[in-house]
Amino acid sequence: MRFESRTLGFVINFLLGVAWAMMLIGALTSFLSFYQSSILFAIVSALIGAIPGLLGVLLLEYFITDKEKLAELKKQTALLEKLADKEG
């Protein structure tokens, strides 16, 4: 993932790592606190505990994809302007 500024890339990658860690911690703590009752209940609670972290990952990946799409559209616009200048 290449961004124009290195700072933005660092922050996004750091937050992405934090979101994955949050997902793992949420799933593990939910599973470990309920596995003595029932394995099925522990698995369901682990899935529910992982949801906040997964939502964070999803939002950050959407942001990354949107920034890449914007950069690609800027490149296409520049190429189209060059083409229009050659014809005109």
Contacts in CASP RR format, 6 or more apart in sequence:
PFRMAT RR
TARGET T0000
AUTHOR 0000-0000-0000
METHOD contacts of the structure
MODEL  1
MRFESRTLGFVINFLLGVAWAMMLIGALTSFLSFYQSSILFAIVSALIGA
IPGLLGVLLLEYFITDKEKLAELKKQTALLEKLADKEG
1 9 0 8 1.000
1 12 0 8 1.000
1 13 0 8 1.000
1 64 0 8 1.000
1 68 0 8 1.000
3 9 0 8 1.000
3 12 0 8 1.000
3 67 0 8 1.000
4 71 0 8 1.000
12 60 0 8 1.000
12 63 0 8 1.000
12 64 0 8 1.000
15 60 0 8 1.000
16 57 0 8 1.000
16 60 0 8 1.000
16 61 0 8 1.000
19 53 0 8 1.000
19 54 0 8 1.000
19 56 0 8 1.000
19 57 0 8 1.000
19 60 0 8 1.000
20 53 0 8 1.000
20 57 0 8 1.000
22 52 0 8 1.000
22 53 0 8 1.000
22 56 0 8 1.000
23 50 0 8 1.000
23 52 0 8 1.000
23 53 0 8 1.000
23 54 0 8 1.000
23 57 0 8 1.000
24 50 0 8 1.000
26 46 0 8 1.000
26 49 0 8 1.000
26 50 0 8 1.000
26 52 0 8 1.000
26 53 0 8 1.000
27 46 0 8 1.000
27 47 0 8 1.000
27 49 0 8 1.000
27 50 0 8 1.000
28 46 0 8 1.000
29 49 0 8 1.000
30 42 0 8 1.000
30 45 0 8 1.000
30 46 0 8 1.000
30 48 0 8 1.000
30 49 0 8 1.000
30 50 0 8 1.000
31 42 0 8 1.000
31 43 0 8 1.000
31 45 0 8 1.000
31 46 0 8 1.000
32 42 0 8 1.000
33 45 0 8 1.000
34 41 0 8 1.000
34 42 0 8 1.000
34 45 0 8 1.000
35 42 0 8 1.000
END
